[in-house]
Amino acid sequence: MAHEHAKLLLEQAKNFGQRAEAVRQAMGMGMPLSEIEQYLDWLDQRKLHSIRFDEEQSDDSSAEDA
């Protein structure tokens, strides 16, 4: 549960400027930069996986309609 507030700020950042500010705030809360980087990488992978899953579901739905 370490740095949960900082992680929430990072997760809510929607664009580059917001993400940069969230990183500054997370560091200000004592979260190490290496942990911030790892968490952002994890968020990006999760988002990418979600997009791929949504595309696959859309493709499956289109194939069933045909």
N, CA, C and O atoms as a GROMACS GRO file, in nm:
protein
  264
    1MET      N    1   0.081  -0.120   0.000
    1MET     CA    2   0.000   0.000   0.000
    1MET      C    3   0.086   0.127   0.000
    1MET      O    4   0.035   0.238   0.016
    2ALA      N    5   0.215   0.108  -0.018
    2ALA     CA    6   0.304   0.223  -0.019
    2ALA      C    7   0.275   0.313  -0.138
    2ALA      O    8   0.259   0.264  -0.250
    3HIS      N    9   0.270   0.442  -0.114
    3HIS     CA   10   0.256   0.543  -0.219
    3HIS      C   11   0.124   0.532  -0.296
    3HIS      O   12   0.120   0.564  -0.414
    4GLU      N   13   0.017   0.488  -0.232
    4GLU     CA   14  -0.111   0.471  -0.301
    4GLU      C   15  -0.164   0.603  -0.356
    4GLU      O   16  -0.219   0.606  -0.466
    5HIS      N   17  -0.149   0.711  -0.282
    5HIS     CA   18  -0.198   0.840  -0.329
    5HIS      C   19  -0.119   0.885  -0.452
    5HIS      O   20  -0.176   0.936  -0.548
    6ALA      N   21   0.010   0.865  -0.448
    6ALA     CA   22   0.095   0.902  -0.562
    6ALA      C   23   0.057   0.819  -0.685
    6ALA      O   24   0.052   0.872  -0.796
    7LYS      N   25   0.030   0.691  -0.665
    7LYS     CA   26  -0.010   0.604  -0.777
    7LYS      C   27  -0.144   0.649  -0.835
    7LYS      O   28  -0.165   0.642  -0.956
    8LEU      N   29  -0.234   0.692  -0.750
    8LEU     CA   30  -0.363   0.740  -0.797
    8LEU      C   31  -0.345   0.865  -0.884
    8LEU      O   32  -0.410   0.879  -0.987
    9LEU      N   33  -0.258   0.955  -0.842
    9LEU     CA   34  -0.229   1.074  -0.923
    9LEU      C   35  -0.173   1.036  -1.059
    9LEU      O   36  -0.211   1.092  -1.161
   10LEU      N   37  -0.081   0.940  -1.059
   10LEU     CA   38  -0.020   0.896  -1.185
   10LEU      C   39  -0.124   0.831  -1.276
   10LEU      O   40  -0.122   0.851  -1.397
   11GLU      N   41  -0.213   0.754  -1.217
   11GLU     CA   42  -0.314   0.685  -1.296
   11GLU      C   43  -0.416   0.782  -1.356
   11GLU      O   44  -0.466   0.758  -1.466
   12GLN      N   45  -0.445   0.889  -1.286
   12GLN     CA   46  -0.545   0.984  -1.333
   12GLN      C   47  -0.492   1.081  -1.437
   12GLN      O   48  -0.570   1.150  -1.503
   13ALA      N   49  -0.360   1.089  -1.454
   13ALA     CA   50  -0.300   1.180  -1.551
   13ALA      C   51  -0.336   1.133  -1.692
   13ALA      O   52  -0.308   1.019  -1.729
   14LYS      N   53  -0.397   1.222  -1.771
   14LYS     CA   54  -0.447   1.184  -1.903
   14LYS      C   55  -0.357   1.228  -2.018
   14LYS      O   56  -0.366   1.172  -2.127
   15ASN      N   57  -0.272   1.326  -1.997
   15ASN     CA   58  -0.186   1.372  -2.105
   15ASN      C   59  -0.045   1.397  -2.051
   15ASN      O   60  -0.019   1.380  -1.932
   16PHE      N   61   0.045   1.437  -2.141
   16PHE     CA   62   0.185   1.452  -2.102
   16PHE      C   63   0.203   1.553  -1.988
   16PHE      O   64   0.276   1.527  -1.892
   17GLY      N   65   0.138   1.668  -1.999
   17GLY     CA   66   0.152   1.771  -1.896
   17GLY      C   67   0.102   1.724  -1.761
   17GLY      O   68   0.167   1.748  -1.659
   18GLN      N   69  -0.012   1.658  -1.760
   18GLN     CA   70  -0.066   1.606  -1.634
   18GLN      C   71   0.024   1.496  -1.577
   18GLN      O   72   0.043   1.486  -1.456
   19ARG      N   73   0.078   1.415  -1.667
   19ARG     CA   74   0.166   1.307  -1.621
   19ARG      C   75   0.294   1.365  -1.561
   19ARG      O   76   0.342   1.316  -1.459
   20ALA      N   77   0.350   1.466  -1.624
   20ALA     CA   78   0.471   1.530  -1.572
   20ALA      C   79   0.445   1.589  -1.434
   20ALA      O   80   0.528   1.575  -1.343
   21GLU      N   81   0.331   1.654  -1.417
   21GLU     CA   82   0.297   1.710  -1.286
   21GLU      C   83   0.274   1.600  -1.184
   21GLU      O   84   0.314   1.613  -1.068
   22ALA      N   85   0.211   1.492  -1.224
   22ALA     CA   86   0.188   1.380  -1.133
   22ALA      C   87   0.320   1.317  -1.089
   22ALA      O   88   0.336   1.277  -0.974
   23VAL      N   89   0.416   1.309  -1.182
   23VAL     CA   90   0.549   1.256  -1.147
   23VAL      C   91   0.615   1.348  -1.044
   23VAL      O   92   0.672   1.300  -0.946
   24ARG      N   93   0.609   1.479  -1.066
   24ARG     CA   94   0.667   1.573  -0.969
   24ARG      C   95   0.602   1.558  -0.831
   24ARG      O   96   0.671   1.557  -0.729
   25GLN      N   97   0.470   1.546  -0.830
   25GLN     CA   98   0.400   1.531  -0.702
   25GLN      C   99   0.435   1.398  -0.636
   25GLN      O  100   0.455   1.393  -0.514
   26ALA      N  101   0.442   1.291  -0.714
   26ALA     CA  102   0.476   1.160  -0.658
   26ALA      C  103   0.616   1.163  -0.598
   26ALA      O  104   0.639   1.108  -0.490
   27MET      N  105   0.709   1.227  -0.667
   27MET     CA  106   0.845   1.238  -0.613
   27MET      C  107   0.844   1.321  -0.485
   27MET      O  108   0.916   1.291  -0.390
   28GLY      N  109   0.762   1.425  -0.484
   28GLY     CA  110   0.750   1.508  -0.365
   28GLY      C  111   0.693   1.432  -0.246
   28GLY      O  112   0.718   1.468  -0.131
   29MET      N  113   0.616   1.327  -0.274
   29MET     CA  114   0.560   1.242  -0.168
   29MET      C  115   0.658   1.133  -0.125
   29MET      O  116   0.627   1.052  -0.037
   30GLY      N  117   0.776   1.132  -0.188
   30GLY     CA  118   0.878   1.037  -0.147
   30GLY      C  119   0.883   0.909  -0.230
   30GLY      O  120   0.957   0.817  -0.197
   31MET      N  121   0.806   0.903  -0.338
   31MET     CA  122   0.809   0.784  -0.423
   31MET      C  123   0.934   0.791  -0.510
   31MET      O  124   0.954   0.891  -0.579
   32PRO      N  125   1.017   0.689  -0.509
   32PRO     CA  126   1.141   0.689  -0.589
   32PRO      C  127   1.109   0.692  -0.739
   32PRO      O  128   1.011   0.632  -0.785
   33LEU      N  129   1.193   0.761  -0.815
   33LEU     CA  130   1.172   0.774  -0.959
   33LEU      C  131   1.167   0.637  -1.027
   33LEU      O  132   1.088   0.616  -1.118
   34SER      N  133   1.250   0.544  -0.983
   34SER     CA  134   1.250   0.411  -1.044
   34SER      C  135   1.114   0.342  -1.024
   34SER      O  136   1.067   0.272  -1.114
   35GLU      N  137   1.053   0.360  -0.909
   35GLU     CA  138   0.922   0.302  -0.882
   35GLU      C  139   0.813   0.371  -0.966
   35GLU      O  140   0.720   0.307  -1.014
   36ILE      N  141   0.827   0.502  -0.983
   36ILE     CA  142   0.734   0.577  -1.068
   36ILE      C  143   0.742   0.526  -1.211
   36ILE      O  144   0.639   0.502  -1.274
   37GLU      N  145   0.863   0.509  -1.261
   37GLU     CA  146   0.882   0.459  -1.397
   37GLU      C  147   0.821   0.320  -1.414
   37GLU      O  148   0.754   0.293  -1.513
   38GLN      N  149   0.844   0.233  -1.317
   38GLN     CA  150   0.788   0.098  -1.324
   38GLN      C  151   0.636   0.103  -1.323
   38GLN      O  152   0.571   0.028  -1.397
   39TYR      N  153   0.579   0.188  -1.241
   39TYR     CA  154   0.434   0.198  -1.233
   39TYR      C  155   0.375   0.254  -1.362
   39TYR      O  156   0.272   0.206  -1.410
   40LEU      N  157   0.440   0.356  -1.419
   40LEU     CA  158   0.392   0.413  -1.546
   40LEU      C  159   0.402   0.310  -1.658
   40LEU      O  160   0.313   0.302  -1.743
   41ASP      N  161   0.510   0.233  -1.660
   41ASP     CA  162   0.523   0.126  -1.760
   41ASP      C  163   0.410   0.025  -1.745
   41ASP      O  164   0.353  -0.019  -1.844
   42TRP      N  165   0.378  -0.012  -1.622
   42TRP     CA  166   0.270  -0.106  -1.596
   42TRP      C  167   0.136  -0.049  -1.642
   42TRP      O  168   0.056  -0.119  -1.704
   43LEU      N  169   0.112   0.080  -1.611
   43LEU     CA  170  -0.012   0.143  -1.656
   43LEU      C  171  -0.023   0.143  -1.808
   43LEU      O  172  -0.129   0.113  -1.863
   44ASP      N  173   0.088   0.176  -1.875
   44ASP     CA  174   0.088   0.179  -2.022
   44ASP      C  175   0.059   0.040  -2.079
   44ASP      O  176  -0.017   0.028  -2.175
   45GLN      N  177   0.119  -0.063  -2.022
   45GLN     CA  178   0.095  -0.200  -2.069
   45GLN      C  179  -0.050  -0.241  -2.046
   45GLN      O  180  -0.112  -0.304  -2.132
   46ARG      N  181  -0.102  -0.206  -1.932
   46ARG     CA  182  -0.242  -0.238  -1.901
   46ARG      C  183  -0.337  -0.169  -1.999
   46ARG      O  184  -0.433  -0.228  -2.047
   47LYS      N  185  -0.308  -0.044  -2.028
   47LYS     CA  186  -0.390   0.032  -2.123
   47LYS      C  187  -0.379  -0.029  -2.262
   47LYS      O  188  -0.480  -0.044  -2.331
   48LEU      N  189  -0.259  -0.064  -2.305
   48LEU     CA  190  -0.239  -0.125  -2.436
   48LEU      C  191  -0.313  -0.258  -2.446
   48LEU      O  192  -0.376  -0.287  -2.547
   49HIS      N  193  -0.305  -0.338  -2.341
   49HIS     CA  194  -0.374  -0.467  -2.340
   49HIS      C  195  -0.526  -0.446  -2.348
   49HIS      O  196  -0.595  -0.519  -2.418
   50SER      N  197  -0.575  -0.347  -2.278
   50SER     CA  198  -0.718  -0.317  -2.280
   50SER      C  199  -0.764  -0.275  -2.419
   50SER      O  200  -0.872  -0.316  -2.464
   51ILE      N  201  -0.684  -0.195  -2.487
   51ILE     CA  202  -0.718  -0.152  -2.623
   51ILE      C  203  -0.721  -0.272  -2.716
   51ILE      O  204  -0.813  -0.286  -2.796
   52ARG      N  205  -0.621  -0.358  -2.706
   52ARG     CA  206  -0.616  -0.478  -2.790
   52ARG      C  207  -0.736  -0.568  -2.763
   52ARG      O  208  -0.796  -0.622  -2.856
   53PHE      N  209  -0.771  -0.585  -2.637
   53PHE     CA  210  -0.884  -0.669  -2.600
   53PHE      C  211  -1.013  -0.612  -2.659
   53PHE      O  212  -1.095  -0.686  -2.714
   54ASP      N  213  -1.031  -0.480  -2.648
   54ASP     CA  214  -1.150  -0.416  -2.704
   54ASP      C  215  -1.157  -0.434  -2.855
   54ASP      O  216  -1.264  -0.458  -2.910
   55GLU      N  217  -1.042  -0.424  -2.923
   55GLU     CA  218  -1.039  -0.442  -3.068
   55GLU      C  219  -1.074  -0.586  -3.105
   55GLU      O  220  -1.147  -0.609  -3.201
   56GLU      N  221  -1.024  -0.682  -3.028
   56GLU     CA  222  -1.054  -0.822  -3.055
   56GLU      C  223  -1.203  -0.849  -3.034
   56GLU      O  224  -1.264  -0.922  -3.111
   57GLN      N  225  -1.260  -0.790  -2.930
   57GLN     CA  226  -1.403  -0.808  -2.905
   57GLN      C  227  -1.486  -0.748  -3.018
   57GLN      O  228  -1.587  -0.804  -3.058
   58SER      N  229  -1.442  -0.634  -3.068
   58SER     CA  230  -1.511  -0.569  -3.178
   58SER      C  231  -1.501  -0.654  -3.305
   58SER      O  232  -1.599  -0.668  -3.378
   59ASP      N  233  -1.384  -0.710  -3.330
   59ASP     CA  234  -1.365  -0.797  -3.447
   59ASP      C  235  -1.452  -0.922  -3.435
   59ASP      O  236  -1.512  -0.964  -3.534
   60ASP      N  237  -1.457  -0.981  -3.316
   60ASP     CA  238  -1.540  -1.100  -3.295
   60ASP      C  239  -1.687  -1.069  -3.317
   60ASP      O  240  -1.760  -1.149  -3.376
   61SER      N  241  -1.730  -0.954  -3.271
   61SER     CA  242  -1.869  -0.914  -3.286
   61SER      C  243  -1.902  -0.892  -3.433
   61SER      O  244  -2.011  -0.929  -3.478
   62SER      N  245  -1.811  -0.833  -3.508
   62SER     CA  246  -1.833  -0.809  -3.651
   62SER      C  247  -1.840  -0.940  -3.726
   62SER      O  248  -1.922  -0.954  -3.818
   63ALA      N  249  -1.757  -1.036  -3.690
   63ALA     CA  250  -1.756  -1.166  -3.756
   63ALA      C  251  -1.887  -1.241  -3.730
   63ALA      O  252  -1.937  -1.311  -3.818
   64GLU      N  253  -1.941  -1.227  -3.611
   64GLU     CA  254  -2.067  -1.294  -3.579
   64GLU      C  255  -2.184  -1.232  -3.654
   64GLU      O  256  -2.279  -1.302  -3.688
   65ASP      N  257  -2.177  -1.103  -3.682
   65ASP     CA  258  -2.283  -1.034  -3.754
   65ASP      C  259  -2.286  -1.072  -3.901
   65ASP      O  260  -2.390  -1.061  -3.966
   66ALA      N  261  -2.173  -1.117  -3.955
   66ALA     CA  262  -2.164  -1.147  -4.098
   66ALA      C  263  -2.228  -1.277  -4.137
   66ALA      O  264  -2.228  -1.313  -4.255
   0.00000   0.00000   0.00000
